[in-house]
Amino acid sequence: MVVRGWAVSLAVTGARSGSRNGGLARRSASILGGMAEDLLSLVVADPMVGHGQACIRGTRVPVSVVLDCLADGMSDGEILAEYPALSVPGIRVAAAYGARLAREDLVPLRTAP
């Protein structure tokens, strides 16, 4: 969803109170929090590319396609063979972005220049 030039995505906030998986949530927040801003810059939403869907920067590959490939059990090598414009960091950021979406916390994503 694009709001005033920003694509709305979801972010990690860490463990929630009362969560049975607090340790896992803290670990995920720590891992993603440390690299999230750098990696997140690889995800862009451009209304002129893919109807504004979140894509990996420098490609026309939607994050959802990469997530579908991962869900289908494809290895990094198989994904890269199918989508040569991608990189391993691009695959990782798609997985991190998907994990953030699953946490249901909003964070704005910049649109591509």
N, CA, C and O atoms as a GROMACS GRO file, in nm:
protein
  452
    1MET      N    1   0.084  -0.116   0.000
    1MET     CA    2   0.000   0.000   0.000
    1MET      C    3   0.089   0.123   0.000
    1MET      O    4   0.185   0.131   0.078
    2VAL      N    5   0.060   0.219  -0.084
    2VAL     CA    6   0.141   0.339  -0.093
    2VAL      C    7   0.063   0.456  -0.033
    2VAL      O    8  -0.052   0.480  -0.070
    3VAL      N    9   0.128   0.526   0.059
    3VAL     CA   10   0.066   0.641   0.125
    3VAL      C   11   0.161   0.758   0.112
    3VAL      O   12   0.269   0.758   0.171
    4ARG      N   13   0.121   0.860   0.034
    4ARG     CA   14   0.202   0.980   0.015
    4ARG      C   15   0.348   0.949  -0.018
    4ARG      O   16   0.439   1.002   0.047
    5GLY      N   17   0.371   0.865  -0.117
    5GLY     CA   18   0.508   0.835  -0.159
    5GLY      C   19   0.579   0.733  -0.073
    5GLY      O   20   0.697   0.706  -0.094
    6TRP      N   21   0.510   0.677   0.023
    6TRP     CA   22   0.571   0.574   0.108
    6TRP      C   23   0.494   0.446   0.092
    6TRP      O   24   0.371   0.446   0.090
    7ALA      N   25   0.565   0.337   0.081
    7ALA     CA   26   0.499   0.206   0.081
    7ALA      C   27   0.496   0.161   0.225
    7ALA      O   28   0.596   0.171   0.296
    8VAL      N   29   0.384   0.111   0.269
    8VAL     CA   30   0.373   0.068   0.408
    8VAL      C   31   0.416  -0.077   0.418
    8VAL      O   32   0.361  -0.163   0.349
    9SER      N   33   0.511  -0.104   0.501
    9SER     CA   34   0.554  -0.241   0.529
    9SER      C   35   0.545  -0.262   0.678
    9SER      O   36   0.495  -0.177   0.752
   10LEU      N   37   0.592  -0.375   0.723
   10LEU     CA   38   0.579  -0.409   0.864
   10LEU      C   39   0.716  -0.432   0.924
   10LEU      O   40   0.810  -0.469   0.854
   11ALA      N   41   0.729  -0.411   1.055
   11ALA     CA   42   0.861  -0.415   1.118
   11ALA      C   43   0.862  -0.494   1.247
   11ALA      O   44   0.759  -0.521   1.308
   12VAL      N   45   0.985  -0.531   1.286
   12VAL     CA   46   1.009  -0.601   1.410
   12VAL      C   47   1.015  -0.500   1.524
   12VAL      O   48   1.081  -0.397   1.512
   13THR      N   49   0.947  -0.528   1.633
   13THR     CA   50   0.960  -0.442   1.750
   13THR      C   51   1.020  -0.518   1.867
   13THR      O   52   1.043  -0.460   1.973
   14GLY      N   53   1.045  -0.646   1.850
   14GLY     CA   54   1.100  -0.724   1.959
   14GLY      C   55   0.993  -0.806   2.027
   14GLY      O   56   0.883  -0.822   1.975
   15ALA      N   57   1.027  -0.857   2.143
   15ALA     CA   58   0.936  -0.944   2.216
   15ALA      C   59   0.816  -0.867   2.267
   15ALA      O   60   0.828  -0.753   2.312
   16ARG      N   61   0.704  -0.928   2.259
   16ARG     CA   62   0.582  -0.869   2.315
   16ARG      C   63   0.561  -0.926   2.454
   16ARG      O   64   0.597  -1.041   2.480
   17SER      N   65   0.504  -0.848   2.540
   17SER     CA   66   0.479  -0.898   2.675
   17SER      C   67   0.380  -1.012   2.669
   17SER      O   68   0.282  -1.007   2.595
   18GLY      N   69   0.407  -1.114   2.745
   18GLY     CA   70   0.320  -1.229   2.750
   18GLY      C   71   0.345  -1.328   2.638
   18GLY      O   72   0.275  -1.428   2.628
   19SER      N   73   0.443  -1.302   2.553
   19SER     CA   74   0.472  -1.392   2.442
   19SER      C   75   0.546  -1.515   2.491
   19SER      O   76   0.643  -1.506   2.566
   20ARG      N   77   0.499  -1.631   2.447
   20ARG     CA   78   0.567  -1.756   2.483
   20ARG      C   79   0.698  -1.769   2.407
   20ARG      O   80   0.786  -1.843   2.450
   21ASN      N   81   0.713  -1.698   2.295
   21ASN     CA   82   0.834  -1.706   2.216
   21ASN      C   83   0.920  -1.581   2.234
   21ASN      O   84   0.985  -1.536   2.141
   22GLY      N   85   0.919  -1.525   2.353
   22GLY     CA   86   0.993  -1.402   2.379
   22GLY      C   87   1.138  -1.411   2.343
   22GLY      O   88   1.193  -1.316   2.286
   23GLY      N   89   1.204  -1.523   2.374
   23GLY     CA   90   1.345  -1.539   2.341
   23GLY      C   91   1.368  -1.537   2.191
   23GLY      O   92   1.462  -1.472   2.144
   24LEU      N   93   1.285  -1.607   2.118
   24LEU     CA   94   1.296  -1.609   1.973
   24LEU      C   95   1.269  -1.471   1.915
   24LEU      O   96   1.340  -1.426   1.825
   25ALA      N   97   1.168  -1.404   1.966
   25ALA     CA   98   1.136  -1.270   1.918
   25ALA      C   99   1.251  -1.174   1.945
   25ALA      O  100   1.286  -1.093   1.859
   26ARG      N  101   1.312  -1.184   2.064
   26ARG     CA  102   1.426  -1.097   2.095
   26ARG      C  103   1.542  -1.128   2.003
   26ARG      O  104   1.609  -1.037   1.954
   27ARG      N  105   1.567  -1.257   1.977
   27ARG     CA  106   1.676  -1.296   1.889
   27ARG      C  107   1.650  -1.244   1.748
   27ARG      O  108   1.741  -1.188   1.686
   28SER      N  109   1.528  -1.260   1.698
   28SER     CA  110   1.494  -1.210   1.565
   28SER      C  111   1.510  -1.059   1.557
   28SER      O  112   1.564  -1.006   1.461
   29ALA      N  113   1.462  -0.991   1.660
   29ALA     CA  114   1.473  -0.845   1.662
   29ALA      C  115   1.619  -0.804   1.663
   29ALA      O  116   1.657  -0.708   1.598
   30SER      N  117   1.701  -0.879   1.738
   30SER     CA  118   1.843  -0.847   1.745
   30SER      C  119   1.910  -0.870   1.610
   30SER      O  120   1.986  -0.785   1.564
   31ILE      N  121   1.883  -0.983   1.548
   31ILE     CA  122   1.944  -1.013   1.419
   31ILE      C  123   1.896  -0.915   1.314
   31ILE      O  124   1.978  -0.854   1.244
   32LEU      N  125   1.766  -0.898   1.302
   32LEU     CA  126   1.712  -0.809   1.199
   32LEU      C  127   1.736  -0.664   1.234
   32LEU      O  128   1.759  -0.582   1.144
   33GLY      N  129   1.730  -0.630   1.362
   33GLY     CA  130   1.750  -0.492   1.402
   33GLY      C  131   1.889  -0.442   1.368
   33GLY      O  132   1.906  -0.326   1.330
   34GLY      N  133   1.990  -0.529   1.381
   34GLY     CA  134   2.126  -0.491   1.352
   34GLY      C  135   2.152  -0.468   1.204
   34GLY      O  136   2.236  -0.386   1.168
   35MET      N  137   2.082  -0.540   1.120
   35MET     CA  138   2.106  -0.526   0.977
   35MET      C  139   1.984  -0.477   0.901
   35MET      O  140   1.990  -0.460   0.779
   36ALA      N  141   1.876  -0.454   0.971
   36ALA     CA  142   1.750  -0.423   0.904
   36ALA      C  143   1.757  -0.297   0.820
   36ALA      O  144   1.710  -0.296   0.707
   37GLU      N  145   1.814  -0.192   0.873
   37GLU     CA  146   1.816  -0.066   0.799
   37GLU      C  147   1.898  -0.079   0.671
   37GLU      O  148   1.856  -0.030   0.566
   38ASP      N  149   2.015  -0.144   0.680
   38ASP     CA  150   2.096  -0.164   0.560
   38ASP      C  151   2.024  -0.251   0.460
   38ASP      O  152   2.016  -0.218   0.342
   39LEU      N  153   1.970  -0.364   0.507
   39LEU     CA  154   1.900  -0.455   0.418
   39LEU      C  155   1.771  -0.395   0.367
   39LEU      O  156   1.735  -0.413   0.251
   40LEU      N  157   1.700  -0.324   0.453
   40LEU     CA  158   1.572  -0.269   0.414
   40LEU      C  159   1.586  -0.172   0.296
   40LEU      O  160   1.492  -0.153   0.220
   41SER      N  161   1.703  -0.113   0.282
   41SER     CA  162   1.725  -0.023   0.169
   41SER      C  163   1.724  -0.100   0.036
   41SER      O  164   1.714  -0.038  -0.070
   42LEU      N  165   1.734  -0.233   0.041
   42LEU     CA  166   1.727  -0.314  -0.080
   42LEU      C  167   1.583  -0.340  -0.125
   42LEU      O  168   1.561  -0.392  -0.234
   43VAL      N  169   1.486  -0.305  -0.041
   43VAL     CA  170   1.345  -0.324  -0.076
   43VAL      C  171   1.286  -0.188  -0.109
   43VAL      O  172   1.290  -0.095  -0.028
   44VAL      N  173   1.231  -0.176  -0.229
   44VAL     CA  174   1.172  -0.050  -0.273
   44VAL      C  175   1.034  -0.075  -0.334
   44VAL      O  176   1.003  -0.185  -0.379
   45ALA      N  177   0.956   0.028  -0.334
   45ALA     CA  178   0.825   0.023  -0.400
   45ALA      C  179   0.818   0.140  -0.496
   45ALA      O  180   0.823   0.256  -0.454
   46ASP      N  181   0.807   0.111  -0.622
   46ASP     CA  182   0.801   0.213  -0.726
   46ASP      C  183   0.672   0.193  -0.804
   46ASP      O  184   0.653   0.087  -0.863
   47PRO      N  185   0.582   0.291  -0.805
   47PRO     CA  186   0.456   0.276  -0.877
   47PRO      C  187   0.476   0.243  -1.026
   47PRO      O  188   0.384   0.189  -1.089
   48MET      N  189   0.592   0.274  -1.081
   48MET     CA  190   0.619   0.246  -1.222
   48MET      C  191   0.675   0.106  -1.244
   48MET      O  192   0.689   0.062  -1.359
   49VAL      N  193   0.706   0.034  -1.138
   49VAL     CA  194   0.760  -0.102  -1.148
   49VAL      C  195   0.671  -0.195  -1.068
   49VAL      O  196   0.652  -0.176  -0.948
   50GLY      N  197   0.618  -0.295  -1.133
   50GLY     CA  198   0.538  -0.396  -1.063
   50GLY      C  199   0.417  -0.341  -0.992
   50GLY      O  200   0.377  -0.394  -0.888
   51HIS      N  201   0.358  -0.236  -1.046
   51HIS     CA  202   0.238  -0.176  -0.986
   51HIS      C  203   0.258  -0.134  -0.841
   51HIS      O  204   0.165  -0.136  -0.761
   52GLY      N  205   0.381  -0.097  -0.807
   52GLY     CA  206   0.409  -0.049  -0.673
   52GLY      C  207   0.434  -0.156  -0.570
   52GLY      O  208   0.446  -0.127  -0.451
   53GLN      N  209   0.441  -0.282  -0.613
   53GLN     CA  210   0.472  -0.390  -0.518
   53GLN      C  211   0.614  -0.375  -0.468
   53GLN      O  212   0.700  -0.320  -0.537
   54ALA      N  213   0.638  -0.423  -0.348
   54ALA     CA  214   0.774  -0.422  -0.293
   54ALA      C  215   0.862  -0.511  -0.380
   54ALA      O  216   0.831  -0.628  -0.402
   55CYS      N  217   0.972  -0.454  -0.430
   55CYS     CA  218   1.066  -0.526  -0.516
   55CYS      C  219   1.207  -0.513  -0.458
   55CYS      O  220   1.234  -0.428  -0.374
   56ILE      N  221   1.293  -0.600  -0.506
   56ILE     CA  222   1.434  -0.591  -0.468
   56ILE      C  223   1.496  -0.480  -0.554
   56ILE      O  224   1.483  -0.480  -0.676
   57ARG      N  225   1.564  -0.385  -0.487
   57ARG     CA  226   1.622  -0.268  -0.555
   57ARG      C  227   1.710  -0.314  -0.673
   57ARG      O  228   1.787  -0.410  -0.662
   58GLY      N  229   1.696  -0.243  -0.784
   58GLY     CA  230   1.776  -0.271  -0.903
   58GLY      C  231   1.722  -0.386  -0.987
   58GLY      O  232   1.783  -0.422  -1.088
   59THR      N  233   1.610  -0.443  -0.946
   59THR     CA  234   1.549  -0.552  -1.023
   59THR      C  235   1.401  -0.520  -1.041
   59THR      O  236   1.350  -0.423  -0.986
   60ARG      N  237   1.335  -0.604  -1.117
   60ARG     CA  238   1.190  -0.596  -1.129
   60ARG      C  239   1.129  -0.717  -1.059
   60ARG      O  240   1.015  -0.754  -1.086
   61VAL      N  241   1.205  -0.778  -0.969
   61VAL     CA  242   1.160  -0.899  -0.900
   61VAL      C  243   1.089  -0.861  -0.771
   61VAL      O  244   1.150  -0.805  -0.680
   62PRO      N  245   0.959  -0.892  -0.763
   62PRO     CA  246   0.885  -0.863  -0.639
   62PRO      C  247   0.933  -0.950  -0.523
   62PRO      O  248   0.971  -1.066  -0.541
   63VAL      N  249   0.930  -0.892  -0.405
   63VAL     CA  250   0.965  -0.967  -0.285
   63VAL      C  251   0.877  -1.092  -0.273
   63VAL      O  252   0.925  -1.198  -0.232
   64SER      N  253   0.750  -1.079  -0.310
   64SER     CA  254   0.659  -1.193  -0.299
   64SER      C  255   0.704  -1.311  -0.385
   64SER      O  256   0.682  -1.426  -0.347
   65VAL      N  257   0.766  -1.285  -0.500
   65VAL     CA  258   0.815  -1.393  -0.585
   65VAL      C  259   0.930  -1.466  -0.516
   65VAL      O  260   0.936  -1.588  -0.518
   66VAL      N  261   1.020  -1.390  -0.456
   66VAL     CA  262   1.132  -1.451  -0.384
   66VAL      C  263   1.079  -1.534  -0.268
   66VAL      O  264   1.127  -1.646  -0.244
   67LEU      N  265   0.982  -1.481  -0.195
   67LEU     CA  266   0.923  -1.556  -0.084
   67LEU      C  267   0.856  -1.684  -0.133
   67LEU      O  268   0.866  -1.788  -0.068
   68ASP      N  269   0.788  -1.676  -0.247
   68ASP     CA  270   0.727  -1.795  -0.305
   68ASP      C  271   0.833  -1.901  -0.338
   68ASP      O  272   0.813  -2.019  -0.313
   69CYS      N  273   0.944  -1.856  -0.394
   69CYS     CA  274   1.053  -1.948  -0.427
   69CYS      C  275   1.107  -2.015  -0.301
   69CYS      O  276   1.130  -2.136  -0.299
   70LEU      N  277   1.129  -1.936  -0.196
   70LEU     CA  278   1.178  -1.991  -0.070
   70LEU      C  279   1.077  -2.089  -0.010
   70LEU      O  280   1.115  -2.195   0.040
   71ALA      N  281   0.949  -2.053  -0.016
   71ALA     CA  282   0.845  -2.141   0.038
   71ALA      C  283   0.837  -2.271  -0.041
   71ALA      O  284   0.800  -2.375   0.013
   72ASP      N  285   0.873  -2.265  -0.168
   72ASP     CA  286   0.871  -2.384  -0.253
   72ASP      C  287   0.994  -2.471  -0.230
   72ASP      O  288   1.006  -2.579  -0.288
   73GLY      N  289   1.086  -2.425  -0.147
   73GLY     CA  290   1.204  -2.504  -0.114
   73GLY      C  291   1.322  -2.483  -0.206
   73GLY      O  292   1.418  -2.560  -0.204
   74MET      N  293   1.317  -2.380  -0.289
   74MET     CA  294   1.429  -2.354  -0.380
   74MET      C  295   1.550  -2.305  -0.301
   74MET      O  296   1.537  -2.231  -0.204
   75SER      N  297   1.667  -2.348  -0.344
   75SER     CA  298   1.791  -2.302  -0.281
   75SER      C  299   1.827  -2.164  -0.336
   75SER      O  300   1.770  -2.119  -0.435
   76ASP      N  301   1.923  -2.099  -0.270
   76ASP     CA  302   1.969  -1.970  -0.320
   76ASP      C  303   2.016  -1.982  -0.464
   76ASP      O  304   1.984  -1.898  -0.548
   77GLY      N  305   2.092  -2.087  -0.492
   77GLY     CA  306   2.144  -2.108  -0.627
   77GLY      C  307   2.034  -2.124  -0.730
   77GLY      O  308   2.044  -2.071  -0.841
   78GLU      N  309   1.930  -2.197  -0.695
   78GLU     CA  310   1.818  -2.215  -0.787
   78GLU      C  311   1.745  -2.083  -0.812
   78GLU      O  312   1.705  -2.053  -0.924
   79ILE      N  313   1.728  -2.006  -0.705
   79ILE     CA  314   1.661  -1.876  -0.720
   79ILE      C  315   1.746  -1.783  -0.807
   79ILE      O  316   1.693  -1.714  -0.894
   80LEU      N  317   1.876  -1.782  -0.783
   80LEU     CA  318   1.965  -1.696  -0.861
   80LEU      C  319   1.970  -1.739  -1.008
   80LEU      O  320   1.982  -1.655  -1.097
   81ALA      N  321   1.961  -1.870  -1.033
   81ALA     CA  322   1.959  -1.918  -1.172
   81ALA      C  323   1.830  -1.875  -1.242
   81ALA      O  324   1.831  -1.841  -1.360
   82GLU      N  325   1.720  -1.875  -1.168
   82GLU     CA  326   1.590  -1.836  -1.224
   82GLU      C  327   1.579  -1.685  -1.240
   82GLU      O  328   1.517  -1.636  -1.335
   83TYR      N  329   1.638  -1.611  -1.147
   83TYR     CA  330   1.631  -1.464  -1.146
   83TYR      C  331   1.773  -1.407  -1.133
   83TYR      O  332   1.813  -1.366  -1.024
   84PRO      N  333   1.850  -1.405  -1.243
   84PRO     CA  334   1.991  -1.364  -1.235
   84PRO      C  335   2.014  -1.221  -1.187
   84PRO      O  336   2.125  -1.188  -1.145
   85ALA      N  337   1.913  -1.137  -1.193
   85ALA     CA  338   1.930  -0.999  -1.145
   85ALA      C  339   1.938  -0.994  -0.993
   85ALA      O  340   1.984  -0.894  -0.937
   86LEU      N  341   1.895  -1.100  -0.926
   86LEU     CA  342   1.898  -1.104  -0.778
   86LEU      C  343   2.038  -1.133  -0.728
   86LEU      O  344   2.126  -1.174  -0.804
   87SER      N  345   2.057  -1.111  -0.600
   87SER     CA  346   2.181  -1.147  -0.530
   87SER      C  347   2.142  -1.220  -0.403
   87SER      O  348   2.025  -1.220  -0.363
   88VAL      N  349   2.238  -1.283  -0.340
   88VAL     CA  350   2.210  -1.350  -0.213
   88VAL      C  351   2.158  -1.251  -0.109
   88VAL      O  352   2.061  -1.282  -0.039
   89PRO      N  353   2.218  -1.131  -0.096
   89PRO     CA  354   2.159  -1.035  -0.002
   89PRO      C  355   2.015  -0.998  -0.038
   89PRO      O  356   1.934  -0.973   0.050
   90GLY      N  357   1.982  -0.995  -0.167
   90GLY     CA  358   1.845  -0.969  -0.209
   90GLY      C  359   1.750  -1.077  -0.161
   90GLY      O  360   1.637  -1.049  -0.120
   91ILE      N  361   1.796  -1.201  -0.167
   91ILE     CA  362   1.714  -1.313  -0.118
   91ILE      C  363   1.696  -1.302   0.032
   91ILE      O  364   1.586  -1.322   0.084
   92ARG      N  365   1.804  -1.269   0.103
   92ARG     CA  366   1.797  -1.255   0.249
   92ARG      C  367   1.703  -1.143   0.290
   92ARG      O  368   1.626  -1.158   0.385
   93VAL      N  369   1.709  -1.030   0.219
   93VAL     CA  370   1.623  -0.919   0.256
   93VAL      C  371   1.477  -0.953   0.230
   93VAL      O  372   1.389  -0.908   0.304
   94ALA      N  373   1.449  -1.031   0.126
   94ALA     CA  374   1.311  -1.073   0.101
   94ALA      C  375   1.259  -1.156   0.218
   94ALA      O  376   1.146  -1.139   0.262
   95ALA      N  377   1.344  -1.246   0.269
   95ALA     CA  378   1.304  -1.328   0.384
   95ALA      C  379   1.285  -1.241   0.508
   95ALA      O  380   1.190  -1.261   0.584
   96ALA      N  381   1.376  -1.146   0.529
   96ALA     CA  382   1.365  -1.057   0.645
   96ALA      C  383   1.240  -0.970   0.635
   96ALA      O  384   1.171  -0.947   0.734
   97TYR      N  385   1.211  -0.922   0.516
   97TYR     CA  386   1.093  -0.840   0.492
   97TYR      C  387   0.966  -0.922   0.519
   97TYR      O  388   0.873  -0.873   0.582
   98GLY      N  389   0.964  -1.045   0.472
   98GLY     CA  390   0.850  -1.134   0.498
   98GLY      C  391   0.831  -1.159   0.647
   98GLY      O  392   0.719  -1.162   0.696
   99ALA      N  393   0.942  -1.176   0.718
   99ALA     CA  394   0.934  -1.197   0.863
   99ALA      C  395   0.878  -1.073   0.931
   99ALA      O  396   0.798  -1.083   1.025
  100ARG      N  397   0.918  -0.956   0.885
  100ARG     CA  398   0.865  -0.832   0.942
  100ARG      C  399   0.716  -0.819   0.917
  100ARG      O  400   0.641  -0.778   1.005
  101LEU      N  401   0.672  -0.855   0.797
  101LEU     CA  402   0.530  -0.849   0.766
  101LEU      C  403   0.450  -0.940   0.858
  101LEU      O  404   0.339  -0.906   0.900
  102ALA      N  405   0.506  -1.054   0.890
  102ALA     CA  406   0.436  -1.149   0.977
  102ALA      C  407   0.421  -1.096   1.119
  102ALA      O  408   0.336  -1.144   1.194
  103ARG      N  409   0.502  -0.998   1.157
  103ARG     CA  410   0.494  -0.944   1.293
  103ARG      C  411   0.389  -0.835   1.306
  103ARG      O  412   0.357  -0.794   1.418
  104GLU      N  413   0.334  -0.788   1.198
  104GLU     CA  414   0.222  -0.695   1.196
  104GLU      C  415   0.248  -0.559   1.260
  104GLU      O  416   0.156  -0.500   1.316
  105ASP      N  417   0.368  -0.509   1.253
  105ASP     CA  418   0.400  -0.377   1.303
  105ASP      C  419   0.438  -0.289   1.185
  105ASP      O  420   0.521  -0.328   1.103
  106LEU      N  421   0.380  -0.171   1.175
  106LEU     CA  422   0.401  -0.084   1.060
  106LEU      C  423   0.534  -0.010   1.067
  106LEU      O  424   0.576   0.037   1.173
  107VAL      N  425   0.596   0.000   0.951
  107VAL     CA  426   0.715   0.084   0.933
  107VAL      C  427   0.710   0.133   0.789
  107VAL      O  428   0.679   0.054   0.699
  108PRO      N  429   0.738   0.259   0.763
  108PRO     CA  430   0.733   0.309   0.625
  108PRO      C  431   0.853   0.263   0.544
  108PRO      O  432   0.963   0.248   0.597
  109LEU      N  433   0.831   0.239   0.417
  109LEU     CA  434   0.936   0.202   0.323
  109LEU      C  435   0.944   0.312   0.219
  109LEU      O  436   0.840   0.354   0.167
  110ARG      N  437   1.060   0.360   0.187
  110ARG     CA  438   1.074   0.467   0.088
  110ARG      C  439   1.046   0.413  -0.052
  110ARG      O  440   1.076   0.298  -0.082
  111THR      N  441   0.990   0.497  -0.135
  111THR     CA  442   0.972   0.460  -0.275
  111THR      C  443   1.102   0.481  -0.349
  111THR      O  444   1.186   0.560  -0.307
  112ALA      N  445   1.117   0.410  -0.459
  112ALA     CA  446   1.240   0.421  -0.537
  112ALA      C  447   1.250   0.560  -0.599
  112ALA      O  448   1.149   0.619  -0.637
  113PRO      N  449   1.372   0.611  -0.608
  113PRO     CA  450   1.390   0.744  -0.669
  113PRO      C  451   1.364   0.740  -0.818
  113PRO      O  452   1.374   0.843  -0.885
   0.00000   0.00000   0.00000
